[in-house]
Amino acid sequence: ELGISKDSYRFIINTSAKAGQTVFHMHAHLLGGEEMGWPEA
């Protein structure tokens, strides 16, 4: 219904200056809907 895969998703939380924030807060993303892998080294 939402387009999120039932067997593959990624939940990402970013916070603090190294995440590019100037006002610190929790920032979350739920990524899904396609096969995910790691970038080539």
C-alpha positions as CSV (number, residue, x, y, z in Angstrom):
1,E,0.0,0.0,0.0
2,L,2.8,2.4,0.9
3,G,5.3,1.1,-1.6
4,I,7.7,-0.2,1.1
5,S,9.1,-3.7,0.6
6,K,8.1,-6.2,3.3
7,D,11.5,-7.9,3.1
8,S,14.0,-5.1,2.5
9,Y,14.0,-1.6,4.0
10,R,16.5,0.8,5.6
11,F,15.8,3.0,8.6
12,I,18.4,5.9,8.9
13,I,18.8,8.4,11.7
14,N,21.0,11.5,11.3
15,T,21.8,13.9,14.1
16,S,24.5,16.5,15.1
17,A,27.0,18.6,13.2
18,K,28.5,15.8,11.2
19,A,25.1,15.2,9.7
20,G,25.1,18.8,8.5
21,Q,22.7,20.2,11.2
22,T,23.0,23.6,12.9
23,V,20.0,23.0,15.1
24,F,20.5,19.5,16.6
25,H,17.5,17.2,16.4
26,M,16.8,13.6,15.3
27,H,16.1,13.3,11.6
28,A,14.9,10.0,10.3
29,H,14.4,8.4,6.8
30,L,12.6,5.1,6.0
31,L,13.8,3.9,2.6
32,G,12.2,1.0,0.8
33,G,10.5,-0.2,-2.4
34,E,13.6,-1.4,-4.2
35,E,16.5,-3.7,-3.6
36,M,19.3,-2.0,-1.7
37,G,23.0,-2.7,-1.6
38,W,26.3,-1.0,-0.7
39,P,28.1,1.3,-3.1
40,E,31.1,0.0,-4.9
41,A,34.4,0.6,-3.1
